[in-house]
């Protein structure tokens, strides 16, 4: 199943209510789980940088990943990007295939 990285920047309104962060996160995950069957969560990190959270997940297809991003926008994110991720070993294989073809 394809792997995606969801980078999320929350709105100031949501970030200014730290006591509700756990509740907002639980509601978001319940909504994604309900509307995106087949998503498997791999990791969830809070970040200290331009994004507030990074989630690594597997989804059946790009349409499901787009749905995850749309739900994230609709539930308190100022910015939500789902990036496709290729396992490093597979990336090296692809690079070798390209190198041979050039």
C-alpha positions in Angstrom: 0.0 0.0 0.0 1.4 3.5 -0.8 2.9 5.6 2.0 2.1 9.3 2.5 3.4 11.9 4.9 0.8 14.5 6.1 2.3 17.8 7.0 -0.1 20.0 9.0 -0.1 23.6 10.1 -3.0 24.4 12.4 -4.9 27.7 12.4 -4.0 30.2 15.1 -7.5 29.7 16.6 -6.8 26.0 17.2 -3.3 26.6 18.3 -4.4 29.2 20.8 -6.5 26.6 22.7 -3.9 24.1 23.8 -6.2 22.6 26.4 -8.5 21.4 23.6 -5.7 20.0 21.5 -6.3 16.4 22.5 -10.0 16.7 21.9 -9.5 18.3 18.5 -7.0 15.5 17.6 -9.3 12.8 18.6 -12.2 14.2 16.6 -10.0 14.7 13.6 -8.8 11.1 13.7 -12.3 9.7 14.2 -13.5 11.6 11.2 -10.6 10.5 9.0 -11.0 6.9 10.1 -14.8 7.0 9.3 -14.4 8.7 5.9 -11.2 7.0 4.8 -11.4 3.3 5.3 -8.2 1.5 4.6 -5.9 4.2 6.0 -3.3 2.7 8.3 -1.5 5.1 10.7 2.2 4.5 11.0 3.4 7.4 13.1 2.3 10.8 14.5 4.7 13.5 15.6 4.4 17.1 17.0 6.9 19.4 15.4 8.8 22.5 16.4 9.1 24.3 13.0 7.0 25.5 10.1 4.5 22.7 10.5 2.8 21.6 13.7 2.3 17.9 13.0 3.6 15.2 10.8 1.7 12.0 10.3 3.0 9.0 8.3 0.2 6.8 7.0 -0.6 4.2 4.3 -3.6 4.7 2.0 -5.0 2.5 -0.7 -4.6 5.3 -3.3 -4.0 9.0 -4.0 -7.7 9.8 -3.9 -7.8 8.5 -0.3 -4.8 10.6 0.6 -6.4 13.7 -0.9 -9.5 13.0 1.2 -7.2 12.9 4.4 -5.8 16.3 3.4 -9.3 17.8 2.7 -10.6 16.5 6.1 -7.6 18.0 7.8 -8.3 21.4 6.2 -11.9 21.3 7.1 -11.2 20.5 10.8 -8.8 23.2 11.8 -5.7 23.2 9.6 -4.4 26.3 7.9 -2.3 24.1 5.7 -2.4 20.3 5.1 -0.2 18.5 2.5 -0.1 14.8 1.8 3.2 13.9 0.2 3.8 10.5 -1.4 6.8 8.7 0.1 8.9 6.0 -1.4 10.8 3.6 0.8 14.6 4.3 0.5 15.4 0.8 -0.8 12.8 1.1 -3.6 14.1 4.6 -4.4 17.6 3.2 -4.9 16.2 0.4 -7.2 14.4 3.1 -9.3 17.6 5.2 -9.4 19.6 2.2 -10.7 16.9 1.5 -13.3 17.0 5.1 -14.5 20.8 5.0 -14.5 20.8 2.0 -16.8 18.3 3.5 -19.1 20.3 6.7 -19.6 
